[in-house]
């Protein structure tokens, strides 16, 4: 007889949802977590990042307000106030997570888990001592951790984890990477008054997104004052205790007091004792699971960032829902990875649902592309460089809208709504028949009449 029906290792977004749902099915559940409850998203990811984005937007808003008649004097910014207010809010959320688990009836075990077999877990308790627990099923949801390439001086650099607790802000920063975290933190630092250089090894930021929008984002970041270096890489970091310069492959030295590596996150599978089980890892350390989230060890399942599908909080939560329904419910809560919307909280925001144009053209050989670009109304009196870019992709053979991409203010809010229409299979005729909300940027989605580019049989036809 095992101690529990289910042991969940990791109290992040996926693990907590799974534990609560399993407890709701009357199962005896333990959740093991060594760090603060809530995982990456709550503690060093989505939530504090968004708070920092809000903070960094004020500098532009102060400037914009002048055209509307406001005079705000000489604004000044105090980093410790933001950092500590943010930390207080995160601690409040940690408490909510504890209460959610307590109220569900799950046992929270504070410590670090190591698998000792298909049904056994050893826990090094946070307050000292050891516990051995057993369960019919074990769910691994330990997430990921920042990956940093080995460059000379890498120990002087920080990852996004440390960005939330910096003692002080530097005057100059170098951000390495061209993905979500790099562009988000480049915008945050720039908005908070840090002279920021973004160094990316490839030709287009946000390579996995629509390339046209990635290129436009580069223009916008540059116009906002970020020094964007494409096709470039940091080969060494100089300094003692603190960085003083980042050296590029070209030999150029970029003086800086902070180097942030945002070069991807890898599955947190090391040290979990997986070798005591039949579970299989990929070369990048992520866990192989089947369509039912089972590892090669049938009693052990895994969800979230550690299975390296889409490293997104809402995806981990949906995986948890599908898994627990399958284990203890009706088994009807299937989860499809198609048409998952996502947003990058760069400044301006970039949000998307469906395939990028460069991908869609292979998926839909008869593709109509609608693109519109305009100055946001706020800028008419407020000034500023930003443009809004919207792109709709339509499968001309069926008239179905297959993707929407947006760069500009409120892109995330806008695309979330469009994702429902696209998931529901809306046609371009549905979009055309929808009445716009005026004046809004979003009304453009339903007034796009002129095809910008046509692909026929996969070839550009105009
Ligand atoms: P990403 O995978 O988005 O980007 C990693 C970047 O680092 C890429 O530009 C990549 O280049 C570059 N890179 C990788 N290895 C090296 C290297 N050795 N040297 C130089 N550059 C390198 O990862 P992030 O770290 O930005 O974020 C991790 C994950 O967290 C994301 O994938 C996302 O799923 C999630 N996340 C989601 C957010 C959201 O929903 N808003 C916000 C933040 C994170 P290349 O493109 O050439 O491979």
Boltz pocket constraint, residues with backbone or C-beta under 6 A from the ligand:
constraints:
  - pocket:
      binder: B
      contacts: [[A, 149], [A, 176], [A, 177], [A, 178], [A, 179], [A, 180], [A, 181], [A, 182], [A, 184], [A, 200], [A, 201], [A, 202], [A, 206], [A, 207], [A, 233], [A, 262], [A, 263], [A, 264], [A, 265], [A, 310], [A, 311], [A, 312], [A, 342], [A, 343], [A, 344], [A, 345]]
      max_distance: 6.0
